[in-house]
Amino acid sequence: MGKYIKNNRKIAHIVSLISVILSALLQTFIIQAFIQPADLLSSGFTGVAILIDKISKTFFNQTISVSFLLIALNIPVALLCYRAISKRFVFYSLLQVFFSSTFLKIFDFEPFFGTNDDILNVIFGGFLYGIGIVLALKGRASTGGTDFIALYVSNKKSKSIWNYVFMFNVVLLCIFGLLFGWSEAGYSILFQYVSTRTISTFHQRYVRVTLQMTTSKPDEVINAYIKNFRHGLSCVDAIGGYSKKNVTVIHTVVSSYEVPDIVETMKMVDPYIIINSFKTEQFYGRFYQAPID
């Protein structure tokens, strides 16, 4: 079991690295091929960086590197949050920011993929931008900036707060509208709405799932579960309808992202275990929410 967990950790690091690289590459592509051609403002600290650069160009005739601003804005927040959020998570999030800033310097996707269709930029670009954030989240990282704050609060409250992040970005975009025109700001708000809905659809960390496990090895299964997972469980003695043998039905409620690890662990203990999974609509009582790691 220990070897299995150790191997899983190595795989998790590889998955995180691949995820942040793909996320950074996709984010760079969206900025260059969709956001910049349509003069859209993206979300979070990327949006703040682009806004600062646009203000500098408009009022001071000076250009400030967006890639530099991404790093400058993210590092202080990371230093403030790394104690509340795991160091591993912060490391891979900053790595994503580093790759994004680097890719912005070495790639130029606009001549090959850029389009002047504003609706296409908003809908398709917003969807892909949301996918880029989801890729980072699936790798147990983020795109930095406001994601740090959003995920910290979400983990404390055990519920998604992406709608509040959307509200913050709407305020940011309204400032953009006051300075540079409401038409572009309106498209940018729509872009942000599409990306936020995409994140909410594909990032299910705070969805809770009920597992019903039927096993003929209750002691081994329960001990393995208690050793590796922090959720409570309840047991009911039953009789197999076909085999007429004594079995135990175990109930537990977990976060959806934990299900694959739990199923794999339980199958190692009892290859013949039967596991039924279904979404929990409402849950009342104490619930352990694992820290972001």
C-alpha positions in Angstrom: 0.0 0.0 0.0 2.8 2.4 0.9 4.5 1.7 -2.5 1.2 2.4 -4.2 0.9 5.8 -2.5 4.5 6.7 -3.2 4.1 5.9 -6.9 0.9 7.8 -7.0 2.7 10.9 -5.6 5.3 10.6 -8.4 2.6 10.4 -11.0 0.8 13.3 -9.4 3.9 15.5 -9.8 4.2 14.5 -13.5 0.5 15.2 -14.1 0.9 18.6 -12.4 3.9 19.5 -14.5 2.2 18.5 -17.8 -1.0 20.3 -16.7 0.6 23.6 -16.0 2.6 23.6 -19.2 -0.5 22.8 -21.3 -2.5 25.4 -19.3 0.2 28.1 -19.9 0.5 27.3 -23.6 -3.3 27.5 -24.0 -3.5 30.7 -22.0 -0.8 32.2 -24.2 -2.7 31.1 -27.4 -5.9 32.7 -26.1 -4.3 36.0 -25.2 -2.6 36.3 -28.6 -5.2 34.8 -30.9 -8.5 36.0 -29.3 -8.0 38.6 -26.5 -5.5 41.0 -28.0 -7.0 41.1 -31.6 -10.4 42.0 -30.2 -9.0 44.3 -27.5 -10.6 42.2 -24.8 -9.6 42.2 -21.1 -9.2 38.8 -19.5 -9.9 37.9 -15.9 -7.9 38.0 -12.7 -4.3 39.2 -12.6 -3.8 38.7 -16.3 -6.6 41.2 -16.8 -5.0 43.6 -14.3 -1.7 43.3 -16.1 -3.3 44.0 -19.5 -5.2 46.9 -18.1 -2.1 48.4 -16.6 -0.3 48.1 -19.9 -3.2 49.7 -21.8 -3.4 52.6 -19.3 0.4 53.1 -19.6 0.2 53.1 -23.4 -2.8 55.5 -23.5 -1.9 58.0 -20.9 1.9 57.8 -20.7 2.9 56.5 -24.1 4.9 53.8 -22.4 4.7 50.0 -22.9 4.9 47.7 -19.8 5.6 44.0 -20.5 2.5 42.0 -19.7 4.7 39.0 -18.9 6.7 41.0 -16.3 3.5 42.3 -14.7 2.1 38.8 -14.4 5.2 37.8 -12.3 5.3 41.1 -10.4 1.6 40.8 -9.4 1.6 37.1 -8.5 4.7 36.7 -6.4 3.4 38.9 -3.4 0.1 37.1 -3.4 1.9 33.7 -3.4 4.1 34.7 -0.5 1.1 35.7 1.5 -0.9 32.6 0.7 1.6 29.8 0.7 1.0 29.0 4.4 -2.7 28.7 4.0 -2.5 26.8 0.7 0.1 24.0 0.3 3.6 24.9 -0.8 3.3 22.3 -3.6 0.2 24.0 -4.9 1.8 27.4 -4.8 4.9 26.1 -6.5 3.1 24.6 -9.5 0.8 27.7 -9.7 3.9 30.0 -9.9 5.4 27.6 -12.4 2.3 28.0 -14.5 2.7 31.8 -14.3 6.4 31.6 -15.2 5.6 29.4 -18.3 2.8 31.8 -19.3 5.1 34.8 -19.1 7.8 32.9 -21.0 5.5 31.6 -23.7 4.2 35.2 -24.3 7.7 36.2 -25.2 8.7 33.4 -27.4 5.4 32.5 -29.3 3.3 34.6 -31.6 0.0 32.8 -32.5 -1.9 35.8 -33.9 -0.6 35.7 -37.5 -1.6 32.1 -37.8 -4.8 31.9 -35.7 -6.0 35.5 -35.1 -9.5 36.5 -36.2 -11.4 39.8 -36.4 -14.8 38.1 -35.6 -15.6 39.6 -32.1 -18.4 37.0 -31.4 -16.0 34.1 -32.2 -13.3 35.7 -30.0 -15.7 36.1 -27.1 -17.4 32.7 -27.2 -14.7 30.4 -28.4 -11.9 32.3 -26.7 -13.8 32.5 -23.4 -14.5 28.7 -23.5 -10.9 27.9 -24.2 -9.6 30.3 -21.6 -11.9 28.5 -19.0 -10.5 25.2 -20.2 -6.9 26.5 -19.6 -7.8 27.3 -16.0 -9.5 23.9 -15.5 -6.3 22.2 -16.9 -4.3 23.9 -14.2 -6.9 23.0 -11.5 -7.0 19.4 -12.6 -3.2 19.3 -12.1 -3.7 20.6 -8.5 -2.4 24.0 -9.5 -3.8 27.3 -10.7 -3.2 30.2 -13.0 -2.2 32.3 -10.0 -3.5 35.7 -8.9 -7.2 35.7 -7.9 -7.2 31.9 -8.3 -5.1 31.7 -5.1 -7.7 33.7 -3.2 -10.7 32.0 -4.7 -9.4 28.5 -4.0 -8.3 29.4 -0.5 -11.8 30.7 0.4 -13.5 27.8 -1.5 -11.5 25.3 0.6 -12.4 27.0 3.8 -16.1 27.2 2.9 -16.2 23.9 1.1 -18.1 25.4 -1.9 -17.2 27.0 -5.1 -16.9 30.8 -5.2 -16.2 31.3 -8.9 -19.4 33.5 -9.1 -17.8 35.9 -6.7 -14.6 35.9 -8.8 -16.8 36.7 -11.8 -18.3 39.7 -9.9 -14.8 41.0 -9.1 -13.9 40.7 -12.7 -17.0 42.6 -13.8 -15.9 45.5 -11.6 -12.5 45.3 -13.2 -14.1 45.3 -16.7 -16.4 48.3 -15.7 -13.2 50.3 -15.0 -12.0 49.1 -18.4 -15.2 50.4 -19.9 -14.9 53.8 -18.3 -11.5 54.3 -19.7 -11.6 52.6 -23.1 -15.3 52.3 -24.1 -18.3 50.2 -23.2 -18.4 48.2 -26.4 -15.1 46.4 -25.7 -16.0 46.2 -21.9 -19.3 44.5 -22.8 -17.6 41.9 -25.0 -15.1 41.4 -22.2 -17.8 40.8 -19.6 -19.4 38.2 -21.9 -16.0 36.6 -22.5 -15.5 36.4 -18.7 -19.0 34.9 -18.2 -18.3 32.2 -20.7 -15.0 31.3 -19.1 -16.5 31.3 -15.6 -19.3 29.0 -16.7 -16.8 26.7 -18.3 -14.8 26.5 -15.0 -17.9 25.8 -13.0 -19.0 23.1 -15.4 -15.7 21.2 -15.5 -14.2 21.9 -12.0 -16.1 19.7 -9.6 -13.8 19.8 -6.6 -16.6 20.8 -4.2 -19.2 18.4 -5.5 -19.9 15.7 -2.8 -20.5 12.1 -3.7 -22.0 9.2 -1.7 -20.2 5.9 -2.0 -22.0 2.6 -1.2 -19.5 -0.2 -0.9 -20.5 -3.9 -0.5 -17.7 -6.2 0.6 -17.1 -9.6 2.2 -13.9 -8.2 3.8 -15.2 -5.4 6.0 -12.3 -5.3 8.5 -9.6 -5.0 5.8 -11.6 -2.4 3.7 -12.5 -0.3 6.8 -8.9 -0.3 8.0 -7.5 0.7 4.6 -10.1 3.4 4.3 -9.5 4.9 7.7 -5.7 4.8 7.1 -5.8 6.6 3.8 -8.8 8.9 3.9 -10.2 11.3 6.5 -14.0 10.8 6.1 -16.3 9.0 8.4 -18.2 5.9 7.4 -21.1 3.7 8.6 -21.5 -0.1 8.2 -24.6 -2.3 7.8 -24.6 -6.1 7.9 -26.4 -7.7 5.0 -26.8 -10.9 3.1 -25.9 -11.4 -0.6 -29.1 -12.0 -2.5 -27.5 -14.5 -4.9 -24.6 -16.0 -2.8 -26.5 -16.0 0.5 -23.2 -15.1 2.2 -22.7 -12.4 4.9 -21.6 -9.1 3.5 -21.2 -5.6 4.8 -22.5 -2.4 3.2 -20.3 0.6 3.9 -21.6 4.2 3.3 -19.4 7.3 3.1 -19.6 10.8 1.7 -16.5 12.2 -0.1 -15.5 14.9 -2.5 -15.9 13.9 -6.2 -12.2 14.3 -6.9 -11.3 11.7 -4.3 -13.4 8.9 -5.8 -10.8 7.5 -8.2 -8.2 7.1 -5.4 -10.7 5.6 -3.0 -12.0 3.1 -5.6 -8.5 2.1 -6.6 -7.5 1.6 -2.9 -10.6 -0.4 -2.1 -10.1 -2.7 -5.1 -6.6 -3.4 -4.0 -7.9 -4.6 -0.7 -10.9 -6.5 -2.0 -10.9 -7.2 -5.8 -14.6 -8.3 -5.6 -15.9 -5.2 -3.8 -19.0 -3.6 -5.3 -19.0 0.2 -5.3 -21.9 2.4 -6.2 -21.4 6.1 -6.6 -24.1 8.8 -6.7 -24.1 12.6 -6.3 -25.1 14.0 -2.9 -27.4 17.0 -3.4 -27.5 18.1 0.3 -25.2 17.2 3.2 -25.6 18.2 6.8 -23.0 17.6 9.5 -19.2 17.8 9.8 -17.3 17.2 6.6 -13.5 17.0 6.1 -12.4 19.1 3.2 -8.8 18.1 2.3 -6.4 21.0 1.9 -5.4 22.0 -1.6 -2.2 19.9 -2.3 
